[in-house]
C-alpha cells in the first residue's frame, strides 16, 4: 500500500527519548528496565514540551502500566501538530494506547499489535480483591472506548477483541481500523519483555521472553544529539512492492502452513525450500506425518454464537466470497483467499475442534464441506429452520456466502417498479386482504349542552396471494475438489437475477392494458374513475398538468372528500424514456409561461416491460397505495437449499421464491395511453 510521504519535523532537543528528531517509545511503559529501556508518562510529557509542529513517534514495546499508557495517549492527543505513530516491531498491551492518539498509524511489515484486557495482582481481604476487580473493569471500559473511537468498531466488538487477547499483524490491524498504513520494510527486533504474562503470545516472542525489573528513575541519560540550525525532516516512503508472483507464492505457502498448524521454524523451512505450491504441499505433508498424532492443546478463545472467534469467522466468509466473485480481500481473509476449497475446509474444521482434519484428502474435505447428513440444509442459513442446525460448521458458512452472492445479484437487478409498492407481511399462502376504510366524516358543530353524534365509514377490500417459484441446478463433486467455486457462484448470481426478474414480470403485468379488475368490478385504470385520459397524448407540460389535476381532484371512498394527491413518479417504457427526460428538463425560460413547472418535481421510472407509448403517474405509496407486494415471512429474495446429489454425483441446489403482488386500489395512479 503506497501513501504520500509525510514530512515529519521536530525541534532540536536533548531529551533522552528524542533521537534524530523522533520520539522513541522503546521498552516497557511506565518504568525503566534494568537495561535502561522504558519510559514513563512524565518522560513523554517532558519530551513533547520540547517538540513543535508535526512529529513522528516510533514504538517498540511489550506493554507495561495501563495508567501511564492512557496518560501518554492524552498527552499525544493534546499535541498541537499532527502525530504519526510507527510500530517498528511490537506495540502490545499498554503500548497500544499511545498510538491510538496518532493521526496516522503506520506498521512496518512483520510488526504486531496486541490488544487485551488489563490485569493486576491484588493483596488483602476479599473486599480488597473485589475493589481491584471493579477498577480493572472500569479501566477496561476506558481502554475499549479509546480503541473503539480510533477503529470505528462497535464497543461490543472491541470488548470481545480485548477479552480474546487478540494479536494483529499489519494487514489485520489495518482491516480492523487499528492502523492506516503497512510498510514493506524490515521490522525491528521486538524489545525484550516478559511475554509469559500473555496467554497467546506468538512463539518467537516467547522464546525471547525474560523477566523485567523496575529501576529508580531516572536511571540513565544519553548524550545530547548535535543541535541543528534548521528543523530536521524525515520523509517516510513505502518501499517498492515485491513482484506479484513471489508475493502470491509466499502467501500461498504461508496459508498452507497455517492450515497445517506448522510452527514458525517449520514454516520458515518450507519457505526456504519450496519453489512451487506443489513442493510446499509435499513438504508440509511430510512434516505433519512425522509428528506425534496426538491432538494438540487448543488455547481457549471467547467465541461467537456460532462457535468461532468472530474476526476469524468473518475472514473465512470474506475469503469464500472473494473466491466466488473474484473481489479482492484484506487482512486475515487474504491468507485464506489463496487456499483451495479443500484446504479451507480442513482449516475451518480444525478451528472448530475436529481433530485429524488436517489429514483429510481433498475428497474427504469437500464431502464434509457440502454434506447435509445430520444437519439441516445449510444453504438455508440463519433465515430458515431456526434452532434446527448449528451455523458453526463449514457447510453453513459456505451456504451463507452463497446466499450473499445471490442476494447481491437480486438487489442489483431490482425493478424500479418496486418503488411503487407497499410492502405487506404474511406467514402463509392464504389470500392477503387489503381493506380500506373511508375517510373520517366531517366534524359537525356541537352546540352548548348538545350531543355528539356517530358517523359512518365505508370500506373497500382487495386481495392477492403469494405463490412459489423455483428452479434447481447441480454442481459436480469434481468441480468442488478442483476448487472451481465459480461454478457455484454463477448459478447463485443467476438465481438472484431470476428472482428479481420474476417479481418485475408480475408487477409489470398488473400495469398492462387497463390493469386488473378491482373489487368494484372496474379496471384499475378507467375513464369513469377519471384516472385515465380519454385520448392518448405525448408527455408534455400540458398532459402532465391534466394528470396532476385528475389526481388532485380524486375523491375518497366516501365520494365527497378530496384527497389532494400529488404525483411523484412518472412511469414509462423505453419508447418514452427520452421524451420523459425532455419533458422534465429545466429550461432557462425567457417568459413566465415558458417555465417548466414539473422540472425536479417528478422522478422518472423506466421499466422495459411497459410496452408502447403509454405512460403513468403514481403518488408516493406512503400517501396512496396502489400496488402491494409480499414475501413469505417477510424474507425477500430467493431461498437457497441443498441436498446431496442422487442422480448427479455431486450436490444439488434449489432456489425458491415465495412472492405475490396485487392491486390495492386505484386512487393514486393515472394512465395516459400515449401517442
Secondary structure, DSSP 8 states (H G I E B T S, - for coil): ------EEEE-----TTEETTEEEEES-BSEE-TTS-EE-HHHHHHHHHT--SSEEEEEEE--B-HHHHHHHHHHHHT-SS-EEEEEEEEEETTHHHHHTT-SEEEEETT-EEEE--------SSHHHHHHHHHHHHHHHHHHHHHHHHHH---HHHHHHHHHTTEEE-HHHHHHTTS-SEEE-S---------GGGSSS--HHHHHT------B-SS----------SS-EEEE--------HHHHHHHHHHHHHHHHTT--HHHHHHHHHH-SSHHHHHHHHHHHHHTS--S----------TTSS-HHHHHHHHHHHHHHHH-----THHHHHHTS-HHHHHHHHHHHTT-TTGGG--HHHHHHHHH--TTS--GGGGGGSSTTSS-S-SHHHHHHHHHHHHHHHHHHHT--GGGGGEEEEEESSSS-EEEEEE----------TT---------EEEEEE--EEEEEEEEEEHHHHHTT-THHHHHHHHHHHHHHHHHHHHHHHHHTSTT--B-TTSSBSS-GGGT-B-SS---S-HHHHHHHHHHHHT-B-TTSS-B----EEEEEE-GGGHHHHHHHH-----SSGGG--TTTTT-EEEE-TTS-TT-EEEEE-TTT---EEEEEETT--S-EEEEEE-SSSSEEEEEEEEEEEEEE--STTEEEE---
